């Protein structure tokens, strides 16, 4: 008895972003734009560099950077 199977090839689509600085809304909006424009689906997002996962004002107050660069941005919306 011979068993034959055919698998369809699927290439993984990977999005890579550099320093996000907590701007998740902008990243997700950009991915959505690319997916619609190119008619693809992004399978994996890799965030490199400064992520700045600021969850609340206490995190913001503890950030080791000049005050002028401190901002809540949008990470807090995704943190639960």
VOGU-3710 file (C-alpha; in Angstrom, 3 decimals, decimal comma):
1> xxxxxxxxxx> 0,000/0,000/0,000  1,455/3,342/-1,059  0,506/6,528/0,765  1,111/9,855/-0,922  0,433/13,260/0,563  0,885/16,674/-0,863  1,565/19,634/1,360  1,057/23,147/0,167  4,050/25,385/0,654  3,468/28,353/2,930
11> xxxxxxxxxx> 6,113/30,946/3,464  6,039/32,735/6,779  5,642/36,504/6,608  7,688/38,236/9,313  7,538/41,919/10,203  10,528/43,366/12,053  10,427/46,722/13,779  13,290/48,592/15,409  12,855/50,834/18,427  9,107/50,977/19,038
21> xxxxxxxxxx> 9,180/53,338/22,034  5,815/51,980/23,187  3,996/52,997/19,996  2,074/49,754/19,499  -0,899/51,468/17,841  1,364/52,827/15,096  3,019/49,438/14,593  -0,304/47,594/14,328  -1,713/50,249/11,981  1,342/49,912/9,736
31> xxxxxxxxxx> 1,068/46,116/9,667  -2,631/46,362/8,812  -1,820/48,789/5,977  0,847/46,454/4,555  -1,455/43,435/4,814  -4,213/45,217/2,895  -1,893/46,803/0,319  0,027/43,612/-0,460  -2,877/41,207/0,200  -0,835/39,179/2,682
41> xxxxxxxxxx> -1,073/38,165/6,308  1,784/38,874/8,682  2,483/35,733/10,732  5,046/37,066/13,186  6,092/40,455/14,548  9,596/40,835/15,987  10,243/43,989/18,011  13,934/44,869/18,380  15,560/47,799/20,125  13,917/50,016/22,747
51> xxxxxxxxxx> 10,427/48,734/23,463  9,415/50,977/26,386  6,647/48,969/27,993  5,213/51,825/30,060  2,194/50,376/31,881  1,236/53,324/34,073  2,409/56,712/35,395  4,636/54,982/37,989  6,570/53,227/35,214  6,864/56,533/33,392
61> xxxxxxxxxx> 8,304/58,248/36,475  10,957/55,510/36,788  12,138/55,640/33,160  15,873/56,177/32,893  15,821/58,886/30,242  15,612/62,675/30,073  12,185/63,959/31,135  11,545/65,455/27,670  11,489/61,910/26,214  9,024/60,466/28,735
71> xxxxxxxxxx> 5,632/59,676/27,231  2,914/57,118/27,957  2,465/56,302/24,259  0,139/53,342/23,621  1,631/50,213/25,233  -0,570/50,641/28,334  -3,665/49,906/26,219  -2,404/46,365/25,559  -1,219/45,620/29,089  -3,636/43,858/31,420
//
